[in-house]
Amino acid sequence: MKLYKRIIYYFFGVLLGSVIVYFITSQKKTIFNYLPQERVLGDFKKKEIVFDSTFNQNLKNNFFDNELVVIFSKSIIGKDSCNTYHVEIENSGYFNAKNCIKKVYLTGFTSSK
């Protein structure tokens, strides 16, 4: 078999495999959280969220619709069973999120406006 036929078969196989993987992952609603910030926010989405009184109702209802940024330099990780993350909401403010085993406690929302 000549080289160009091998290359054609190879690219056909790669294309077919890519299409199959695309359809499998889109059917399962798979999310690839490789970066630390996406892992933390993905963990928040899996757990029950408890807001304190500093959060307004609009912020509670649209919590994950906002652009959330985890600031790891201000976070306390590994001190006890619950990690405390400093999270900023784009153009709104910041708060602390205490990430425990079954719940996430959001406290101390401070508006930046």
Residue pairs with C-beta under 8 A, 6 or more apart in sequence:
31 42
33 39
33 42
36 70
36 72
37 69
37 70
40 70
40 85
40 99
41 64
41 68
41 70
43 99
43 104
44 97
44 99
44 104
45 64
47 99
47 102
47 103
47 104
48 102
48 103
48 104
49 63
49 103
49 104
49 106
50 103
50 104
50 105
50 106
51 60
51 106
52 105
52 106
52 107
52 108
52 109
54 95
54 107
54 108
54 109
54 110
55 95
55 106
55 109
59 66
59 89
59 92
59 109
66 89
66 90
66 92
67 89
67 90
68 87
68 88
68 89
68 90
69 87
69 88
69 89
69 90
70 85
70 86
70 87
71 85
71 86
71 87
71 88
71 94
72 85
74 86
75 83
75 84
75 85
75 86
76 83
76 84
77 83
77 84
77 85
81 100
81 101
82 98
82 99
82 100
82 101
82 105
83 98
83 99
84 96
84 97
84 98
84 99
85 96
85 97
85 99
86 94
86 96
87 94
87 95
87 96
87 97
88 94
89 95
91 112
92 111
92 112
92 113
93 109
93 110
93 111
93 112
93 113
94 109
94 110
94 112
95 106
95 107
95 108
95 109
95 110
96 106
96 107
96 108
97 104
97 105
97 106
97 107
98 104
98 105
98 106
98 107
